[in-house]
Amino acid sequence: MVGKITHLEEKLQNTGKEVLELRSLIEGAPQVAFSAALRDSGFGNTGPISANTPLQYKKVFSNTGSGYNPSTGIFTAMVKGMYFFRFSMFNNINPHANSVVSLMKNGVRLTSVWDTSGTDSNDMGSNAAVIPLDVGDNVYVELQAHRIIYDDSMNYNTFSGFLLFTM
């Protein structure tokens, strides 16, 4: 009986150590998440523009880890890991050409949302991607040249991302 109790005590001590290790991993885990909308006030079109341009999402809802820069519209990874990004696009009826926005990683297009102006009054689309990032990688949403998007206080155009896990 004494042997069994000693064995259980050792097991309990080891379990306590494992719990402490897990807590330190969880508490020490980097926290990275942001969400922003295109306009902080007002309404109207963004574009058309003559060259592909990163959109500057000015109304920041959250920016844990400070990876998103509203002055440039660019998220910069400060932690190597797997990330989730989502973006949306709104097109209001307009005589101009199509609306096209793309999720970009270091200048390379990953995915896009496209819509044409038509007889309906407005359209909306969204897309998302899970991607690996190294420290210093940049992710942003780019408005394609000669295209437009519309936004107002309803915050139709958003850009969000967060760290799923480190690598």
N, C-alpha and C positions, 0 to 999 in steps of 0.2 A: 504494500500500500504506500509506503514511504517513497519507493521508487517511482510509482505512478504519479504521486503528487509532485515530486521533483521534476519529472518529465513535463507535466502540465504547466508548472511554474516557468520552466525554460521556454516552452512553447508560447506562453502568454507574453513573456518578455520579448521574444522575437516578433510576435505579432504587434506589440506596441512599437517596436523599432520600425517595422514596415509601415505602420500608420503614420509615424512621424516623417518617414521618407516621402510617402505619398503626399502628405500635406505640404512639405517643402516644394515638391514638384508643382503642385497645383497653385500654391501661393506665389511661386516664382515664375509661373508661366506668363509670358508677355501677353498683354491685352491690347489688341489692335482692332478697331472698328470705326467706321465713319459713315455718315449719311448726309447728303446735301441736296438742295433743290436749286434750280437754275437762277431764279430771281429772288432777291431779298425784298423787293417792292416793285410796284408798277406792273405793266403788262405790255405785250407786243411781241413782234417777231425778233428772232436773232437770225441774222443773215438776210439776204444772201451775201456771201463773202467770196473773194476771188481765189482763195487757197484753203485747203484743208486746215482746220484750226481746232485746238483743244477747247472744249466748252468750259467756262469758268462757273462752277456751281457756287453761287455766293451765299445762299441761305443755309448755313451749316446747322444741322440738327444735333449731330454728335461728331466728335473727332478724338476718340480715345487713342492715345499713342501719338497724336499729332502728325500722322503720316499724310493726311490730305492737306493740300495748300489751296485755299479758295482764290488766291491771287492768280494762280496759274491753271487751276483745275486738275492738277496732277497729284496722284497718290504715289508716294515713294516708299518702298518697303524698307523698314529698318530692322526687320527680322526675317530670316530665311524660313520659308514655310509654304504651306498650301493655303490659298486664299479663295474666297468666293466674292464675285463682283456681280452687281445687277445694275441695269440702267433702263430708263424709260424715255420715250419720245412722244411728243404731241404735235399734231399737224392741224392747224385751223384752216378752213377754206381760204384759199389765196390764189391769185392768178399766177404766182411764181411756180417754179419747177418743184420737183419732188423734195421730200424731206428724207435725208439719209444721215444717220449717226452710227458710229462704229466704236466698239471697245478696242482700245489699242494697248499693246504691251511693248515698250521700248521702240515705238514707231512701227510696229507690225500689227496689222489688222487681225483681230481674233474672231469677232462676230459683229453683225450689224442689224439695224432695224431700218426698214425702208417703207415709204408710203408715198402715194401720189395724191395730189389734190384732185378731187372729183366732185360729183354732184352732192355728195353727203357733206354735212357741215364741218365735221372734224373726225380725226382718226387718231388712235393711240396704239403704240406697240412697246414691247419690252423684250429684253434678252438678258442672259446671264451666262457666266462661265466660272468653272473652278480651275485655277491655274497655279503652278508652282512659281514662286518668286525668290530670287536671290536678293540679298541686301543691296539696295541702290536701284533695283528695277523700278521702272515707272509704268503706271497704268492710268489711262485717262479715256474720256469719251470725246471723239472728234466729230465735229460737224463737217460734212463734205462740202467742197467748193460748190458755189452757185446753188446751195440748198438753204432751206429755212426751217425753223421750228418756232412754235408759239408757246408762250407761257404767261401766267398771271398769278394772282394770289392763291389759286388752287394748287399750285406746285405740281404740275403734270410731269415735268421733266426732272428726274431724280437720278442720282448716282450714289451707290452704296457699296461698301465692301467690308470684309472682316477676315481675320486670320482664323482658319479652321484648326490648324495644328502646326507646330514647328517641325523642321526637318534637319 
